[in-house]
Amino acid sequence: MSSSFLLSKAVRQRHIAQVRGFSLVELLVVLAMLGILARIAMPAYQRYVTQSRAQAATADLVGMALALENTFQKTLSYPVYGTQTTISGGDTNFTSWTPSQGSYFTYKVTSTSSTFTVTAVGTGAMSSSCILTLTNANVRSAPSDNACGITSW
């Protein structure tokens, strides 16, 4: 055999040995980096989800208030509900309103013939200290401890 053939065979074998794949150490380093990135990203993602659910609940409260205002425009009085009456949609005065966040919030209304307060209280995956309110005077409140991911709306 010629020396050039042996040389090229040796070069080919070295090249094949170099491109076989990743070593176990390299794979472990990549897995560790992915774990660190996931550990950093998950809390930020959870905060984002909490904020978006709270924002959707505020839109639900506005929808409830609009339904009450609609009744007021027709009858010149708000429908009277007892203290913190739970509303889940389909109520006579809320036929056009359906909660988009019903699995994460309980919606309640307290009203007299001249005032109302609608409230969304977190349930399930949402903190029960996440309480959002809206009154007939358009006074809006959210917990100051950031339990909902928002402090004002």
C-alpha positions as CSV (number, residue, x, y, z in Angstrom):
1,M,0.0,0.0,0.0
2,S,1.1,3.5,-0.7
3,S,1.9,5.8,2.1
4,S,-0.6,8.4,0.8
5,F,-3.4,5.8,1.1
6,L,-2.4,5.0,4.7
7,L,-2.2,8.7,5.5
8,S,-5.6,9.4,4.1
9,K,-7.0,6.4,6.0
10,A,-5.6,7.7,9.2
11,V,-6.9,11.2,8.6
12,R,-10.4,9.7,7.8
13,Q,-10.4,7.7,11.1
14,R,-9.4,10.7,13.1
15,H,-12.1,12.8,11.4
16,I,-14.7,10.1,12.2
17,A,-13.6,10.0,15.8
18,Q,-14.0,13.7,16.1
19,V,-17.5,13.9,14.7
20,R,-19.1,11.0,16.6
21,G,-21.2,13.1,19.0
22,F,-21.4,14.9,22.3
23,S,-19.7,13.7,25.4
24,L,-21.6,13.0,28.5
25,V,-20.1,16.0,30.2
26,E,-21.2,18.3,27.4
27,L,-24.8,17.0,27.7
28,L,-24.8,17.4,31.4
29,V,-23.6,21.0,31.1
30,V,-26.4,21.8,28.6
31,L,-29.0,20.1,30.9
32,A,-27.8,22.1,33.9
33,M,-28.0,25.4,31.9
34,L,-31.6,24.5,30.8
35,G,-32.5,23.8,34.4
36,I,-31.2,27.1,35.5
37,L,-33.0,29.0,32.8
38,A,-36.3,27.2,33.6
39,R,-35.9,28.0,37.3
40,I,-35.5,31.7,36.4
41,A,-38.3,31.8,33.8
42,M,-41.1,29.9,35.7
43,P,-41.7,32.6,38.4
44,A,-41.8,35.3,35.8
45,Y,-44.3,33.2,33.7
46,Q,-46.5,32.6,36.8
47,R,-46.6,36.4,37.5
48,Y,-47.6,37.0,33.9
49,V,-50.4,34.5,34.1
50,T,-51.7,35.9,37.4
51,Q,-51.6,39.4,36.0
52,S,-53.5,38.4,32.9
53,R,-56.2,36.6,34.9
54,A,-56.6,39.6,37.1
55,Q,-56.9,42.0,34.1
56,A,-59.5,39.7,32.6
57,A,-61.4,39.8,35.9
58,T,-61.4,43.6,35.9
59,A,-63.0,43.4,32.4
60,D,-65.6,41.1,33.9
61,L,-66.3,43.6,36.7
62,V,-66.8,46.4,34.1
63,G,-69.2,44.1,32.2
64,M,-71.2,43.5,35.5
65,A,-71.3,47.3,36.1
66,L,-72.5,47.9,32.6
67,A,-75.3,45.4,33.1
68,L,-76.3,47.1,36.3
69,E,-76.1,50.6,34.6
70,N,-78.3,49.2,31.8
71,T,-81.0,48.2,34.3
72,F,-80.7,51.7,36.0
73,Q,-81.2,53.4,32.6
74,K,-84.4,51.3,32.1
75,T,-85.9,51.5,35.6
76,L,-84.1,54.5,37.3
77,S,-82.9,52.2,40.0
78,Y,-80.3,49.4,40.4
79,P,-81.6,45.9,41.2
80,V,-81.3,45.3,44.9
81,Y,-79.0,42.5,46.0
82,G,-78.1,41.5,49.5
83,T,-74.7,41.7,50.9
84,Q,-72.1,40.0,48.7
85,T,-74.6,38.0,46.6
86,T,-72.7,35.6,44.3
87,I,-73.4,36.0,40.6
88,S,-72.4,33.4,38.1
89,G,-74.0,34.7,34.9
90,G,-77.5,34.0,33.7
91,D,-79.1,36.0,36.5
92,T,-82.1,38.0,35.3
93,N,-80.2,41.3,35.6
94,F,-77.0,39.8,34.0
95,T,-78.3,38.0,31.0
96,S,-75.8,39.7,28.7
97,W,-72.9,39.0,31.0
98,T,-70.9,35.8,31.4
99,P,-67.7,35.7,33.4
100,S,-64.6,34.9,31.4
101,Q,-62.6,34.1,34.5
102,G,-65.3,32.1,36.4
103,S,-62.9,29.3,37.3
104,Y,-60.4,31.7,38.9
105,F,-62.8,34.3,40.5
106,T,-66.1,34.4,42.3
107,Y,-68.1,37.4,41.4
108,K,-70.3,39.2,43.9
109,V,-72.6,42.2,44.0
110,T,-73.9,44.3,46.8
111,S,-76.5,46.9,45.8
112,T,-79.3,49.2,46.9
113,S,-81.6,51.1,44.5
114,S,-79.1,53.9,44.2
115,T,-75.6,52.3,44.7
116,F,-73.7,49.1,43.9
117,T,-70.4,47.5,44.5
118,V,-69.2,44.5,42.3
119,T,-66.4,42.4,43.6
120,A,-64.2,39.6,42.2
121,V,-62.6,37.3,44.8
122,G,-59.8,35.0,43.7
123,T,-60.5,31.2,44.0
124,G,-58.7,28.1,42.9
125,A,-55.3,28.9,41.4
126,M,-55.7,32.6,42.3
127,S,-55.0,33.8,45.8
128,S,-58.1,34.4,47.9
129,S,-56.5,37.7,49.0
130,C,-56.9,38.9,45.4
131,I,-60.0,41.0,45.7
132,L,-60.9,43.5,43.0
133,T,-63.9,45.9,43.4
134,L,-65.8,48.5,41.3
135,T,-68.5,50.8,42.6
136,N,-71.2,52.8,40.8
137,A,-69.1,55.9,41.3
138,N,-66.3,54.1,39.2
139,V,-64.1,53.7,42.3
140,R,-61.8,50.8,41.6
141,S,-59.6,49.0,44.0
142,A,-57.1,46.2,44.0
143,P,-55.0,44.8,46.9
144,S,-51.9,46.9,47.7
145,D,-49.9,43.8,48.5
146,N,-49.8,42.8,44.8
147,A,-51.7,39.6,45.5
148,C,-53.4,39.9,42.0
149,G,-50.2,40.9,40.2
150,I,-51.7,44.4,39.8
151,T,-52.0,47.2,42.4
152,S,-54.4,49.4,40.4
153,W,-56.7,49.3,37.4
